[in-house]
Amino acid sequence: MRDMFDALPDAKQAYWTETSEELLSVIISHLQHGDVVLVKGSLGARMGLIVDELLALGVEG
């Protein structure tokens, strides 16, 4: 996946992380009041961790 990310033009790149834990830090650091977050990914990619942690922050969806 990293190769695919690197192949994108800079204007199309956002963030890439090796783990869901690293991704969670990126998401939380950019959240602002009123933001809506769509989490799409497999449980194998540990996206459940992202959802659980966002819910623990008091974010309701």
N, CA, C and O atoms as a Tripos MOL2 file, in Angstrom:
@<TRIPOS>MOLECULE
protein
  244   243    61     0     0
PROTEIN
NO_CHARGES

@<TRIPOS>ATOM
      1 N           0.8170   -1.1950    0.0000 N.3       1 MET1
      2 CA          0.0000    0.0000    0.0000 C.3       1 MET1
      3 C           0.8610    1.2600    0.0000 C.2       1 MET1
      4 O           0.4740    2.2800   -0.5700 O.2       1 MET1
      5 N           2.0090    1.1890    0.6290 N.am      2 ARG2
      6 CA          2.8680    2.3720    0.6770 C.3       2 ARG2
      7 C           3.2910    2.7880   -0.7300 C.2       2 ARG2
      8 O           3.3540    3.9780   -1.0380 O.2       2 ARG2
      9 N           3.5800    1.8090   -1.5780 N.am      3 ASP3
     10 CA          3.9780    2.1230   -2.9540 C.3       3 ASP3
     11 C           2.8600    2.8450   -3.7030 C.2       3 ASP3
     12 O           3.1200    3.7610   -4.4830 O.2       3 ASP3
     13 N           1.6210    2.4320   -3.4650 N.am      4 MET4
     14 CA          0.4880    3.0990   -4.1110 C.3       4 MET4
     15 C           0.3730    4.5410   -3.6260 C.2       4 MET4
     16 O           0.1410    5.4530   -4.4200 O.2       4 MET4
     17 N           0.5360    4.7440   -2.3210 N.am      5 PHE5
     18 CA          0.4820    6.0850   -1.7530 C.3       5 PHE5
     19 C           1.5770    6.9590   -2.3520 C.2       5 PHE5
     20 O           1.3230    8.0930   -2.7570 O.2       5 PHE5
     21 N           2.7880    6.4300   -2.4070 N.am      6 ASP6
     22 CA          3.9190    7.1940   -2.9360 C.3       6 ASP6
     23 C           3.7520    7.5340   -4.4120 C.2       6 ASP6
     24 O           4.2970    8.5320   -4.8830 O.2       6 ASP6
     25 N           3.0000    6.7100   -5.1480 N.am      7 ALA7
     26 CA          2.7950    6.9490   -6.5750 C.3       7 ALA7
     27 C           1.8040    8.0860   -6.8430 C.2       7 ALA7
     28 O           1.7570    8.6190   -7.9520 O.2       7 ALA7
     29 N           1.0230    8.4530   -5.8450 N.am      8 LEU8
     30 CA          0.0570    9.5390   -6.0190 C.3       8 LEU8
     31 C           0.7680   10.8840   -6.1190 C.2       8 LEU8
     32 O           1.8070   11.0850   -5.4890 O.2       8 LEU8
     33 N           0.2150   11.8050   -6.9040 N.am      9 PRO9
     34 CA          0.7630   13.1640   -6.9000 C.3       9 PRO9
     35 C           0.5880   13.7690   -5.5030 C.2       9 PRO9
     36 O          -0.3480   13.4170   -4.7850 O.2       9 PRO9
     37 N           1.4740   14.6630   -5.1270 N.am     10 ASP10
     38 CA          1.4160   15.2730   -3.7940 C.3      10 ASP10
     39 C           0.0440   15.8600   -3.4820 C.2      10 ASP10
     40 O          -0.4240   15.7740   -2.3470 O.2      10 ASP10
     41 N          -0.5960   16.4510   -4.4750 N.am     11 ALA11
     42 CA         -1.8990   17.0860   -4.2610 C.3      11 ALA11
     43 C          -2.9850   16.0720   -3.9070 C.2      11 ALA11
     44 O          -4.0250   16.4490   -3.3670 O.2      11 ALA11
     45 N          -2.7610   14.8010   -4.2010 N.am     12 LYS12
     46 CA         -3.7520   13.7560   -3.9270 C.3      12 LYS12
     47 C          -3.4350   12.9750   -2.6540 C.2      12 LYS12
     48 O          -4.2650   12.1970   -2.1850 O.2      12 LYS12
     49 N          -2.2530   13.1720   -2.0950 N.am     13 GLN13
     50 CA         -1.8660   12.4430   -0.8930 C.3      13 GLN13
     51 C          -2.4680   13.1080    0.3400 C.2      13 GLN13
     52 O          -2.5930   14.3310    0.4110 O.2      13 GLN13
     53 N          -2.8300   12.2910    1.2880 N.am     14 ALA14
     54 CA         -3.2900   12.8040    2.5780 C.3      14 ALA14
     55 C          -2.3540   12.2370    3.6400 C.2      14 ALA14
     56 O          -1.3380   12.8510    3.9670 O.2      14 ALA14
     57 N          -2.6940   11.0670    4.1780 N.am     15 TYR15
     58 CA         -1.8570   10.4440    5.2030 C.3      15 TYR15
     59 C          -1.7680    8.9540    4.9470 C.2      15 TYR15
     60 O          -2.7060    8.3330    4.4460 O.2      15 TYR15
     61 N          -0.6450    8.4030    5.2930 N.am     16 TRP16
     62 CA         -0.4390    6.9650    5.2460 C.3      16 TRP16
     63 C           0.2710    6.5800    6.5260 C.2      16 TRP16
     64 O           1.2340    7.2320    6.9300 O.2      16 TRP16
     65 N          -0.2040    5.5180    7.1680 N.am     17 THR17
     66 CA          0.4640    5.0180    8.3630 C.3      17 THR17
     67 C           0.6030    3.5110    8.2560 C.2      17 THR17
     68 O          -0.1320    2.8540    7.5190 O.2      17 THR17
     69 N           1.5320    2.9890    8.9850 N.am     18 GLU18
     70 CA          1.7810    1.5460    8.9940 C.3      18 GLU18
     71 C           0.7330    0.8040    9.8190 C.2      18 GLU18
     72 O           0.3760   -0.3290    9.4980 O.2      18 GLU18
     73 N           0.2400    1.4420   10.8790 N.am     19 THR19
     74 CA         -0.6810    0.7550   11.7910 C.3      19 THR19
     75 C          -1.9280    1.5950   12.0510 C.2      19 THR19
     76 O          -1.9440    2.8040   11.8190 O.2      19 THR19
     77 N          -2.9650    0.9290   12.5340 N.am     20 SER20
     78 CA         -4.1890    1.6470   12.8860 C.3      20 SER20
     79 C          -3.9550    2.5520   14.0930 C.2      20 SER20
     80 O          -4.6040    3.5910   14.2190 O.2      20 SER20
     81 N          -3.0450    2.1740   14.9720 N.am     21 GLU21
     82 CA         -2.7260    3.0170   16.1230 C.3      21 GLU21
     83 C          -2.1250    4.3510   15.6690 C.2      21 GLU21
     84 O          -2.4740    5.4080   16.1930 O.2      21 GLU21
     85 N          -1.2260    4.2870   14.6940 N.am     22 GLU22
     86 CA         -0.6390    5.5170   14.1520 C.3      22 GLU22
     87 C          -1.7070    6.3560   13.4510 C.2      22 GLU22
     88 O          -1.7260    7.5810   13.5740 O.2      22 GLU22
     89 N          -2.5850    5.6920   12.7230 N.am     23 LEU23
     90 CA         -3.6610    6.3980   12.0300 C.3      23 LEU23
     91 C          -4.5800    7.0880   13.0300 C.2      23 LEU23
     92 O          -5.0210    8.2130   12.7950 O.2      23 LEU23
     93 N          -4.8660    6.4290   14.1290 N.am     24 LEU24
     94 CA         -5.7200    7.0160   15.1590 C.3      24 LEU24
     95 C          -5.1380    8.3330   15.6610 C.2      24 LEU24
     96 O          -5.8680    9.3080   15.8410 O.2      24 LEU24
     97 N          -3.8400    8.3630   15.8830 N.am     25 SER25
     98 CA         -3.1900    9.6010   16.3320 C.3      25 SER25
     99 C          -3.3630   10.7220   15.3140 C.2      25 SER25
    100 O          -3.6120   11.8700   15.6820 O.2      25 SER25
    101 N          -3.2300   10.3870   14.0350 N.am     26 VAL26
    102 CA         -3.4020   11.3900   12.9770 C.3      26 VAL26
    103 C          -4.8360   11.9100   12.9720 C.2      26 VAL26
    104 O          -5.0680   13.1170   12.9000 O.2      26 VAL26
    105 N          -5.7910   10.9940   13.0490 N.am     27 ILE27
    106 CA         -7.2010   11.3990   13.0240 C.3      27 ILE27
    107 C          -7.5140   12.3130   14.2050 C.2      27 ILE27
    108 O          -8.0930   13.3850   14.0270 O.2      27 ILE27
    109 N          -7.1360   11.8960   15.3950 N.am     28 ILE28
    110 CA         -7.4500   12.6790   16.5930 C.3      28 ILE28
    111 C          -6.7950   14.0550   16.5380 C.2      28 ILE28
    112 O          -7.3900   15.0400   16.9750 O.2      28 ILE28
    113 N          -5.5910   14.1310   16.0130 N.am     29 SER29
    114 CA         -4.8970   15.4240   15.9630 C.3      29 SER29
    115 C          -5.5550   16.4040   14.9930 C.2      29 SER29
    116 O          -5.3230   17.6100   15.0820 O.2      29 SER29
    117 N          -6.3710   15.8990   14.0700 N.am     30 HIS30
    118 CA         -7.0160   16.7670   13.0880 C.3      30 HIS30
    119 C          -8.5040   16.9970   13.3520 C.2      30 HIS30
    120 O          -9.1320   17.8110   12.6750 O.2      30 HIS30
    121 N          -9.0670   16.2960   14.3170 N.am     31 LEU31
    122 CA        -10.4970   16.4500   14.5880 C.3      31 LEU31
    123 C         -10.8120   17.8340   15.1300 C.2      31 LEU31
    124 O         -10.0830   18.3930   15.9490 O.2      31 LEU31
    125 N         -11.9190   18.3610   14.6450 N.am     32 GLN32
    126 CA        -12.4300   19.6290   15.1490 C.3      32 GLN32
    127 C         -13.9000   19.4400   15.5010 C.2      32 GLN32
    128 O         -14.5660   18.5450   14.9800 O.2      32 GLN32
    129 N         -14.3920   20.2850   16.3810 N.am     33 HIS33
    130 CA        -15.7940   20.1990   16.7950 C.3      33 HIS33
    131 C         -16.7000   20.2230   15.5640 C.2      33 HIS33
    132 O         -16.5510   21.0700   14.6830 O.2      33 HIS33
    133 N         -17.6310   19.2880   15.5210 N.am     34 GLY34
    134 CA        -18.5850   19.2300   14.4260 C.3      34 GLY34
    135 C         -18.1590   18.3520   13.2610 C.2      34 GLY34
    136 O         -18.9380   18.1430   12.3320 O.2      34 GLY34
    137 N         -16.9310   17.8330   13.2940 N.am     35 ASP35
    138 CA        -16.4710   16.9640   12.2140 C.3      35 ASP35
    139 C         -17.2740   15.6670   12.1870 C.2      35 ASP35
    140 O         -17.7320   15.1770   13.2190 O.2      35 ASP35
    141 N         -17.4300   15.1350   11.0020 N.am     36 VAL36
    142 CA        -18.0480   13.8350   10.7920 C.3      36 VAL36
    143 C         -16.9650   12.9240   10.2370 C.2      36 VAL36
    144 O         -16.2550   13.2920    9.3010 O.2      36 VAL36
    145 N         -16.8400   11.7350   10.8170 N.am     37 VAL37
    146 CA        -15.7940   10.8050   10.3990 C.3      37 VAL37
    147 C         -16.4430    9.5260    9.8870 C.2      37 VAL37
    148 O         -17.2530    8.9110   10.5810 O.2      37 VAL37
    149 N         -16.0860    9.1320    8.6800 N.am     38 LEU38
    150 CA        -16.5010    7.8530    8.1180 C.3      38 LEU38
    151 C         -15.3070    6.9180    8.2140 C.2      38 LEU38
    152 O         -14.2410    7.2050    7.6680 O.2      38 LEU38
    153 N         -15.4840    5.8100    8.9030 N.am     39 VAL39
    154 CA        -14.4180    4.8180    9.0160 C.3      39 VAL39
    155 C         -14.7910    3.6590    8.1090 C.2      39 VAL39
    156 O         -15.7930    2.9790    8.3300 O.2      39 VAL39
    157 N         -13.9760    3.4400    7.0890 N.am     40 LYS40
    158 CA        -14.2300    2.3590    6.1460 C.3      40 LYS40
    159 C         -12.9700    1.5190    6.0500 C.2      40 LYS40
    160 O         -11.8970    2.0180    5.7100 O.2      40 LYS40
    161 N         -13.1100    0.2730    6.3470 N.am     41 GLY41
    162 CA        -11.9720   -0.6320    6.2730 C.3      41 GLY41
    163 C         -12.3310   -1.9470    6.9190 C.2      41 GLY41
    164 O         -13.4060   -2.0970    7.5010 O.2      41 GLY41
    165 N         -11.4440   -2.8770    6.8150 N.am     42 SER42
    166 CA        -11.7210   -4.2140    7.3280 C.3      42 SER42
    167 C         -11.3650   -4.3280    8.8050 C.2      42 SER42
    168 O         -10.5530   -3.5710    9.3370 O.2      42 SER42
    169 N         -12.0020   -5.3020    9.4430 N.am     43 LEU43
    170 CA        -11.6260   -5.5910   10.8250 C.3      43 LEU43
    171 C         -10.1930   -6.1120   10.8700 C.2      43 LEU43
    172 O          -9.4860   -5.9180   11.8590 O.2      43 LEU43
    173 N          -9.7710   -6.7740    9.7970 N.am     44 GLY44
    174 CA         -8.3970   -7.2520    9.7160 C.3      44 GLY44
    175 C          -7.3930   -6.1130    9.7170 C.2      44 GLY44
    176 O          -6.2550   -6.2800   10.1560 O.2      44 GLY44
    177 N          -7.8150   -4.9540    9.2240 N.am     45 ALA45
    178 CA         -6.9630   -3.7660    9.2380 C.3      45 ALA45
    179 C          -7.1110   -3.0040   10.5500 C.2      45 ALA45
    180 O          -6.5400   -1.9260   10.7210 O.2      45 ALA45
    181 N          -7.8760   -3.5690   11.4640 N.am     46 ARG46
    182 CA         -8.0760   -3.0370   12.8170 C.3      46 ARG46
    183 C          -8.7760   -1.6800   12.8280 C.2      46 ARG46
    184 O          -8.4610   -0.8120   13.6430 O.2      46 ARG46
    185 N          -9.7260   -1.5110   11.9170 N.am     47 MET47
    186 CA        -10.4980   -0.2720   11.9030 C.3      47 MET47
    187 C         -11.4470   -0.1980   13.0900 C.2      47 MET47
    188 O         -11.8880    0.8880   13.4650 O.2      47 MET47
    189 N         -11.7650   -1.3460   13.6860 N.am     48 GLY48
    190 CA        -12.5850   -1.3530   14.8930 C.3      48 GLY48
    191 C         -11.9430   -0.5480   16.0100 C.2      48 GLY48
    192 O         -12.6390    0.0890   16.8010 O.2      48 GLY48
    193 N         -10.6200   -0.5750   16.0780 N.am     49 LEU49
    194 CA         -9.8940    0.2150   17.0770 C.3      49 LEU49
    195 C         -10.1850    1.7010   16.8890 C.2      49 LEU49
    196 O         -10.4000    2.4240   17.8620 O.2      49 LEU49
    197 N         -10.1920    2.1490   15.6450 N.am     50 ILE50
    198 CA        -10.4640    3.5580   15.3480 C.3      50 ILE50
    199 C         -11.8620    3.9240   15.8390 C.2      50 ILE50
    200 O         -12.0440    4.9380   16.5140 O.2      50 ILE50
    201 N         -12.8420    3.0980   15.4990 N.am     51 VAL51
    202 CA        -14.2260    3.3600   15.9000 C.3      51 VAL51
    203 C         -14.3460    3.3700   17.4210 C.2      51 VAL51
    204 O         -14.9430    4.2830   17.9910 O.2      51 VAL51
    205 N         -13.7830    2.3660   18.0750 N.am     52 ASP52
    206 CA        -13.8770    2.2770   19.5360 C.3      52 ASP52
    207 C         -13.2640    3.4970   20.2150 C.2      52 ASP52
    208 O         -13.8350    4.0340   21.1640 O.2      52 ASP52
    209 N         -12.1180    3.9280   19.7370 N.am     53 GLU53
    210 CA        -11.4460    5.0740   20.3590 C.3      53 GLU53
    211 C         -12.1930    6.3770   20.1020 C.2      53 GLU53
    212 O         -12.2590    7.2340   20.9830 O.2      53 GLU53
    213 N         -12.7530    6.5340   18.9100 N.am     54 LEU54
    214 CA        -13.5480    7.7370   18.6420 C.3      54 LEU54
    215 C         -14.7850    7.7710   19.5330 C.2      54 LEU54
    216 O         -15.1510    8.8230   20.0570 O.2      54 LEU54
    217 N         -15.4230    6.6220   19.7020 N.am     55 LEU55
    218 CA        -16.5830    6.5580   20.5920 C.3      55 LEU55
    219 C         -16.1830    6.8560   22.0360 C.2      55 LEU55
    220 O         -16.9410    7.4900   22.7700 O.2      55 LEU55
    221 N         -15.0120    6.4070   22.4410 N.am     56 ALA56
    222 CA        -14.5340    6.6640   23.8020 C.3      56 ALA56
    223 C         -14.2800    8.1520   24.0370 C.2      56 ALA56
    224 O         -14.3300    8.6220   25.1740 O.2      56 ALA56
    225 N         -14.0090    8.8870   22.9650 N.am     57 LEU57
    226 CA        -13.8130   10.3330   23.0840 C.3      57 LEU57
    227 C         -15.1360   11.0730   23.2650 C.2      57 LEU57
    228 O         -15.1580   12.2780   23.5160 O.2      57 LEU57
    229 N         -16.2290   10.3370   23.1340 N.am     58 GLY58
    230 CA        -17.5340   10.9570   23.2850 C.3      58 GLY58
    231 C         -18.1560   11.3660   21.9730 C.2      58 GLY58
    232 O         -19.1610   12.0770   21.9480 O.2      58 GLY58
    233 N         -17.5660   10.9190   20.8840 N.am     59 VAL59
    234 CA        -18.1020   11.2140   19.5620 C.3      59 VAL59
    235 C         -19.2050   10.2120   19.2810 C.2      59 VAL59
    236 O         -18.9960    9.0040   19.3990 O.2      59 VAL59
    237 N         -20.3740   10.7010   18.9110 N.am     60 GLU60
    238 CA        -21.4940    9.8110   18.6290 C.3      60 GLU60
    239 C         -21.8150    9.8450   17.1560 C.2      60 GLU60
    240 O         -21.7020   10.8840   16.5050 O.2      60 GLU60
    241 N         -22.2180    8.7000   16.6330 N.am     61 GLY61
    242 CA        -22.5280    8.6530   15.2180 C.3      61 GLY61
    243 C         -23.7930    7.9370   14.9390 C.2      61 GLY61
    244 O         -24.1900    7.8150   13.7800 O.2      61 GLY61
@<TRIPOS>BOND
     1     1     2 1
     2     2     3 1
     3     3     4 2
     4     3     5 am
     5     5     6 1
     6     6     7 1
     7     7     8 2
     8     7     9 am
     9     9    10 1
    10    10    11 1
    11    11    12 2
    12    11    13 am
    13    13    14 1
    14    14    15 1
    15    15    16 2
    16    15    17 am
    17    17    18 1
    18    18    19 1
    19    19    20 2
    20    19    21 am
    21    21    22 1
    22    22    23 1
    23    23    24 2
    24    23    25 am
    25    25    26 1
    26    26    27 1
    27    27    28 2
    28    27    29 am
    29    29    30 1
    30    30    31 1
    31    31    32 2
    32    31    33 am
    33    33    34 1
    34    34    35 1
    35    35    36 2
    36    35    37 am
    37    37    38 1
    38    38    39 1
    39    39    40 2
    40    39    41 am
    41    41    42 1
    42    42    43 1
    43    43    44 2
    44    43    45 am
    45    45    46 1
    46    46    47 1
    47    47    48 2
    48    47    49 am
    49    49    50 1
    50    50    51 1
    51    51    52 2
    52    51    53 am
    53    53    54 1
    54    54    55 1
    55    55    56 2
    56    55    57 am
    57    57    58 1
    58    58    59 1
    59    59    60 2
    60    59    61 am
    61    61    62 1
    62    62    63 1
    63    63    64 2
    64    63    65 am
    65    65    66 1
    66    66    67 1
    67    67    68 2
    68    67    69 am
    69    69    70 1
    70    70    71 1
    71    71    72 2
    72    71    73 am
    73    73    74 1
    74    74    75 1
    75    75    76 2
    76    75    77 am
    77    77    78 1
    78    78    79 1
    79    79    80 2
    80    79    81 am
    81    81    82 1
    82    82    83 1
    83    83    84 2
    84    83    85 am
    85    85    86 1
    86    86    87 1
    87    87    88 2
    88    87    89 am
    89    89    90 1
    90    90    91 1
    91    91    92 2
    92    91    93 am
    93    93    94 1
    94    94    95 1
    95    95    96 2
    96    95    97 am
    97    97    98 1
    98    98    99 1
    99    99   100 2
   100    99   101 am
   101   101   102 1
   102   102   103 1
   103   103   104 2
   104   103   105 am
   105   105   106 1
   106   106   107 1
   107   107   108 2
   108   107   109 am
   109   109   110 1
   110   110   111 1
   111   111   112 2
   112   111   113 am
   113   113   114 1
   114   114   115 1
   115   115   116 2
   116   115   117 am
   117   117   118 1
   118   118   119 1
   119   119   120 2
   120   119   121 am
   121   121   122 1
   122   122   123 1
   123   123   124 2
   124   123   125 am
   125   125   126 1
   126   126   127 1
   127   127   128 2
   128   127   129 am
   129   129   130 1
   130   130   131 1
   131   131   132 2
   132   131   133 am
   133   133   134 1
   134   134   135 1
   135   135   136 2
   136   135   137 am
   137   137   138 1
   138   138   139 1
   139   139   140 2
   140   139   141 am
   141   141   142 1
   142   142   143 1
   143   143   144 2
   144   143   145 am
   145   145   146 1
   146   146   147 1
   147   147   148 2
   148   147   149 am
   149   149   150 1
   150   150   151 1
   151   151   152 2
   152   151   153 am
   153   153   154 1
   154   154   155 1
   155   155   156 2
   156   155   157 am
   157   157   158 1
   158   158   159 1
   159   159   160 2
   160   159   161 am
   161   161   162 1
   162   162   163 1
   163   163   164 2
   164   163   165 am
   165   165   166 1
   166   166   167 1
   167   167   168 2
   168   167   169 am
   169   169   170 1
   170   170   171 1
   171   171   172 2
   172   171   173 am
   173   173   174 1
   174   174   175 1
   175   175   176 2
   176   175   177 am
   177   177   178 1
   178   178   179 1
   179   179   180 2
   180   179   181 am
   181   181   182 1
   182   182   183 1
   183   183   184 2
   184   183   185 am
   185   185   186 1
   186   186   187 1
   187   187   188 2
   188   187   189 am
   189   189   190 1
   190   190   191 1
   191   191   192 2
   192   191   193 am
   193   193   194 1
   194   194   195 1
   195   195   196 2
   196   195   197 am
   197   197   198 1
   198   198   199 1
   199   199   200 2
   200   199   201 am
   201   201   202 1
   202   202   203 1
   203   203   204 2
   204   203   205 am
   205   205   206 1
   206   206   207 1
   207   207   208 2
   208   207   209 am
   209   209   210 1
   210   210   211 1
   211   211   212 2
   212   211   213 am
   213   213   214 1
   214   214   215 1
   215   215   216 2
   216   215   217 am
   217   217   218 1
   218   218   219 1
   219   219   220 2
   220   219   221 am
   221   221   222 1
   222   222   223 1
   223   223   224 2
   224   223   225 am
   225   225   226 1
   226   226   227 1
   227   227   228 2
   228   227   229 am
   229   229   230 1
   230   230   231 1
   231   231   232 2
   232   231   233 am
   233   233   234 1
   234   234   235 1
   235   235   236 2
   236   235   237 am
   237   237   238 1
   238   238   239 1
   239   239   240 2
   240   239   241 am
   241   241   242 1
   242   242   243 1
   243   243   244 2
@<TRIPOS>SUBSTRUCTURE
     1 MET1         2 RESIDUE 1 A MET
     2 ARG2         6 RESIDUE 1 A ARG
     3 ASP3        10 RESIDUE 1 A ASP
     4 MET4        14 RESIDUE 1 A MET
     5 PHE5        18 RESIDUE 1 A PHE
     6 ASP6        22 RESIDUE 1 A ASP
     7 ALA7        26 RESIDUE 1 A ALA
     8 LEU8        30 RESIDUE 1 A LEU
     9 PRO9        34 RESIDUE 1 A PRO
    10 ASP10       38 RESIDUE 1 A ASP
    11 ALA11       42 RESIDUE 1 A ALA
    12 LYS12       46 RESIDUE 1 A LYS
    13 GLN13       50 RESIDUE 1 A GLN
    14 ALA14       54 RESIDUE 1 A ALA
    15 TYR15       58 RESIDUE 1 A TYR
    16 TRP16       62 RESIDUE 1 A TRP
    17 THR17       66 RESIDUE 1 A THR
    18 GLU18       70 RESIDUE 1 A GLU
    19 THR19       74 RESIDUE 1 A THR
    20 SER20       78 RESIDUE 1 A SER
    21 GLU21       82 RESIDUE 1 A GLU
    22 GLU22       86 RESIDUE 1 A GLU
    23 LEU23       90 RESIDUE 1 A LEU
    24 LEU24       94 RESIDUE 1 A LEU
    25 SER25       98 RESIDUE 1 A SER
    26 VAL26      102 RESIDUE 1 A VAL
    27 ILE27      106 RESIDUE 1 A ILE
    28 ILE28      110 RESIDUE 1 A ILE
    29 SER29      114 RESIDUE 1 A SER
    30 HIS30      118 RESIDUE 1 A HIS
    31 LEU31      122 RESIDUE 1 A LEU
    32 GLN32      126 RESIDUE 1 A GLN
    33 HIS33      130 RESIDUE 1 A HIS
    34 GLY34      134 RESIDUE 1 A GLY
    35 ASP35      138 RESIDUE 1 A ASP
    36 VAL36      142 RESIDUE 1 A VAL
    37 VAL37      146 RESIDUE 1 A VAL
    38 LEU38      150 RESIDUE 1 A LEU
    39 VAL39      154 RESIDUE 1 A VAL
    40 LYS40      158 RESIDUE 1 A LYS
    41 GLY41      162 RESIDUE 1 A GLY
    42 SER42      166 RESIDUE 1 A SER
    43 LEU43      170 RESIDUE 1 A LEU
    44 GLY44      174 RESIDUE 1 A GLY
    45 ALA45      178 RESIDUE 1 A ALA
    46 ARG46      182 RESIDUE 1 A ARG
    47 MET47      186 RESIDUE 1 A MET
    48 GLY48      190 RESIDUE 1 A GLY
    49 LEU49      194 RESIDUE 1 A LEU
    50 ILE50      198 RESIDUE 1 A ILE
    51 VAL51      202 RESIDUE 1 A VAL
    52 ASP52      206 RESIDUE 1 A ASP
    53 GLU53      210 RESIDUE 1 A GLU
    54 LEU54      214 RESIDUE 1 A LEU
    55 LEU55      218 RESIDUE 1 A LEU
    56 ALA56      222 RESIDUE 1 A ALA
    57 LEU57      226 RESIDUE 1 A LEU
    58 GLY58      230 RESIDUE 1 A GLY
    59 VAL59      234 RESIDUE 1 A VAL
    60 GLU60      238 RESIDUE 1 A GLU
    61 GLY61      242 RESIDUE 1 A GLY
